[in-house]
Amino acid sequence: MDYQKEILKKPIPGHIAIIMDGNGRWAKRKGLFRVSGHEKGTKTVKKIVEAAAEFKVKYLTLFAFSSENWNRPKREVDMLMNLLVTTLKKELKTFKDNKIKLTSIGNIGSLPDKAQKELQYVKDATKENENMCLILALSYGSRYELTCAFRQLADKVKNNDVASKDIDEQMISEHLFTSDHPDVDLLIRTSGEQRISNFLLWQIAYAELYFSQKLWPDFTKQDFSEAIYNYQKRERRFGKTSEQLHEK
């Protein structure tokens, strides 16, 4: 089936988030060093970002580096940070050509200075772009994000800036890293693993989940299209019954 043509016949999910898993296993299966898997993975990122822009996805969040990834061998972490800088430099033209705005979520201050500076440079250079918002989750962990939000709210209650009884879901959302972004509609995870891995726990409360058997370096535009097509066939009820959704 030509999923790419089929998905354009129905509404596209407004916010897609992807857990890009499988770079290391891809390299291992081919008898290569892990760095080769990560380098191949960046090429997949480019293809999927361009496909998302083509399909007019408004928000695309990529889980690029988790807070737990700092526990990996230092050599691999250093390589990933260097790859981040290199990729940002290389893909700035792609962002400009496709009018993509780059932003980020996570503990950005924990990144090396060089990575922080390059990230900020690209964010500043693309801030006026309006076709799509690409969000990189870097040094990101959802529990850390929620902890930061609750601390901010606790301080506001302590300082009498807000009453505890007035704290609701909307207020919590406004204190998350994603306060400027809508909740996730579709969450994709590659490599056959079926877990969330501390990613956007609050924001995916009503997201549709899609698990691909493909390792991230092998994930194609066709696979991305198939995930969207699968999403479009589902009925999102948000707690209501099917009959309620179809009432006129």
N, C-alpha and C positions, 0 to 999 in steps of 0.2 A: 504493500500500500504506500502511496505517496503521502505520508503524513504531513509534509510541509504544505501541500495544497489544501488538505482537509482541515487543518487547524485554523486556517485563515477564514473559514466559513462561520466560525463561532468566536465568542469573546475570548481573548487571551488573558491568562491570569495576570493581574496587575503587579504582583510581587512574587518573584520566584527566588528561592534560596537553595543553594547547592552545597552539600558536604562533598568536597572533591577528594575521594578516597581511592587509594590503590597505586599511587606512584611507586612506592617501595616494592610492592609485590610484582608490579609490571617489570621493573628492572631486574628483580631476582629471577623471575621466570625466564628472562632472556640472558641471564648470566652476566648482567651489567652491574656497575656500581649504582647505589641509590640515587646519586646525583643525576644520572642519566634519566631516571624515572621522573624526577622533579623537573628537569629541563624539558622533557617531552610533555609533561603536564602543563607547562606554561603555554605551549603551542595549542593545546586543547582549550585553555582559557581564552585565548584570542579568538578561536573559531566559535566558541559558545557565546562569548560577549557580542561578536558581530552578528550571530544568528538571533540573539535576543533583541538586538537593536533593529534588525530586519523585521522581526515579528511584532515590533512595537511594544515590547515589554517595558513597563515604566520603571520598575525597580528590580535589580538583580543583585542579590547578596551572595558573595562567595566566601566560604570558610577557608581562608588562606593559611592561617597559623593560629593554633589554639593556645590558650594559657598553659595547657599541659605539655605542649610541644617543646617548651623550654627544657623539659627533662630529658630530651634526646641528647645523644652525644654532641659535645661542643662543636666538633668539626662539621657535623651535619647542620646544626643550627646556624653556624657562621655562613655556610654555603647557602642556606635558604635566605638569609638576610641579604647576602650579596646578589642572589638571584632576584630578589624582590626589587632591589635598586636597579639592576640591569633591565628588568622587565618594564618597570615604570618609565625608564628613559626611552626604551624602544617603542612602547605602545602609546606614548603621548600623541603621536600622529593619528593612530587609530581612534583615540578618544575624540580628537578634534574633527576628524573626517566624518565620524558618526554622530557628532554632537552629544557625546556622552559626558556626563558630570561624574567625576570620581570623588567619593567620600570614604570614610572609614569608621569603624567602631572597634572598641576594645581598649586595652591599656596601652595606648600608643606611646606614652612616655617611657615604656619599658623597652622599646625598640632602640637599636643602635642609633647614634646621632645622624649618621649618614642616611639611614633608612628614613628617619623622621623628616629630615630636610628634603629628600627627594619626594617623599609622599606629599608633604605640604606644598612643594613646588607644583606638582601635577594637579593637586586639588585646586590651588589658586588659578592655574592656567585653564582649568575646565569649569570653573564655578558658574559661568554664564550659560553653559550648555543645557539644553532642555529636553532632548529627545529621550534620554534614559539616564537614570541614576545608578551607577555601579558602586556598590558598597563592599569594601574589603573588610572582612572580620580578621583583625590582626592582634595577636596576643589577647584573644577574646575567649571569655568563658561566661556563660549565661548566669551562673551562680554568683560570680564576681559582679556582674552587671546589676543583678538584683540586690546584692548586698550594698553596692554604692547607692542605689536608688533609695533603699530603706534608711540608710544613714542620713541622706539628705533630708528625707521627710522627718526623721527623728529630730534632726537639728532644728527644722522649721517648727515642729511642735514645741520643742524646748524653748525656742525664742518667741513663742506665741505668734508666729507668722501664719500658722494654720492650726485648726483644731483637729484632734485625732478623729473625731466623728465625721469630719468632712473628707477624710481620705477615702477615695474610691478607685476603681480600676482605671479610670481616665487619668487621675492624678498620678498614679503609679506609672502609667505608660509615658506620661510627660517627663518623668525623671529617668527614663531609660536612655541608653546610648542611641536608641532608634526613635527618639521622640519626633524626629522630622519625617519618619517613614511610616507607611501603613503596615498593618500586620501582614504576615506571609500568607499567600494563597496556596502555593505549591512548594513543598520541600522535596528536593531530589537528593538521594544519596547513591553514589556509585560503589562498585566493588563487591556487591552482594551482601554487605553488612547491613543489619536492620536495627540500628540504634541511633539515638539522637546526639550522643556525645557532647552534652552540655552546650548545645547550640540553640540560641533563640527560644528558650523554653517558654517564655511568656508569649512571644510573638507568634508561635505556631499553634496556639491553643485550638484553633479551628482550621488549620492548614490541612490540605490533602497531602498524604505522604506517598512517595513513589521511590521504589528501590530498584536500581538497575544492577544487573550482574556484571556489567562492563567495568573494567578497571578504568580509572579516570583518564589515563593517556589514550585509551582506546575509545572513549566516549565521543560520539560524532554529532554533527548537526541533525542527522536522521534520528539518533537516539534521543536527543533533546526534543525534537518534534514529536516523537512517540510519547514521551512523558507528558507533554502538553495535551496531546490527543487523548491520552488516558484520563487526564484531569477533566477534560471537557465532557467526558461521558458520565462523570459522577454527578450525583445530586447533593449539593451542599445545603444541609437543612438547619444548621446552627441551633439545634435543640428543638426545632419544630417538626411536625409530622409532614410526610410527603403531601398529604391532602391539603394541609394549610398553605403550602407553597404554591399549590395550583388553584387555590381559591381565587375567584375574580371579584 
